[in-house]
C-alpha cells in the first residue's frame, strides 16, 4: 500500500524562508517520506561504523564533536516534526525559533555514548516517518509561522531531509 506522501511534490519557494533552500536543494525528487526512511538506513550504518573514541572528534577548534552533531540532528528533528504536527493540525499559533548552539551547549551530548545517541536518532526519525505517513493531502499543504517565517508542513519534511543530508555530508567530509 502506498503511503499518502506519494503525491507530495517539492515545496514552492513561498513555502519556506530563503535560508532553507540550501537544505531543500539537497533532497532528491520523489517521495520525501521514502527519502527520510532511506536516509535513516544510511545514517545508522554510518553511525555504527564510528567508534567511541572517534565520536569525540572535532574537526577544528570550536566546532561540534561527532556526538554533538548527532545530538543536534536529534534536537532539530524534534523541533521540525513538532512544527509540522502543529501546522498539520491547523494550529495557527506562531512558534518561536531555537538557538542550536545553546541547545548543544546545554545537552552534554559528549557525556553520552554514541550508540545511545544513534538509537535516539533512529527512534526520533522513525516517529517522524510515521507521523508524515499519516497526513492527508490537505494537511501537507497547511502552513504556519515558525521563527517569524511562514512554512508549510511539506517544506518541513523537505527541510528535515535536507538538514540531515547536509550534516551527514559534513560528518563524511570533515570528520571521517
KAVEN-V124592 format. One record per pair of residues at least 24 apart in sequence whose ideal C-beta (glycine too) atoms are under 6 Angstrom apart, sorted by the first residue. I is the first residue (numbers start at 0). J is the second residue. D is the distance in whole Angstrom. If there is no record, write none. Layout:
i->{I I}
j->{J J}
d->{D D}
This chain:
i->{2 2 4 4 4 5 6 7 7 7 10 10 10 10 14 14 15 15 16 19 22 22 22 22 23 23 25 25 26 26 26 31 31 31 32 32 34 35 35 36 38 39 42 43 46 51 54 56 58 58 64 65 66 66 66 66 67 67 68 69 69 70 70 71 72 72 73 73 73 74 75 76 76 76 79 79 80 80 82 82 83 83 86 86 86 87 87 87 87 93 94 96 131}
j->{32 132 30 32 131 30 136 31 139 153 151 153 154 157 151 154 150 154 148 158 158 161 162 165 157 161 161 164 157 160 161 156 157 160 131 132 160 128 160 128 163 124 167 121 117 113 113 174 173 174 109 174 108 109 113 116 103 108 166 116 120 106 108 103 120 166 119 120 123 102 162 123 127 159 155 159 127 130 145 155 152 155 141 143 152 134 138 141 152 144 145 146 156}
d->{6 5 6 4 6 5 6 6 6 6 6 5 4 6 4 4 5 4 4 5 5 3 5 6 5 5 4 4 5 5 5 5 6 6 5 6 5 5 6 6 5 5 6 6 4 6 4 6 4 5 6 5 5 5 6 6 5 5 6 5 6 5 3 6 6 6 6 5 5 5 6 5 6 6 5 5 4 6 5 6 5 4 5 4 5 6 4 6 5 4 4 3 6}
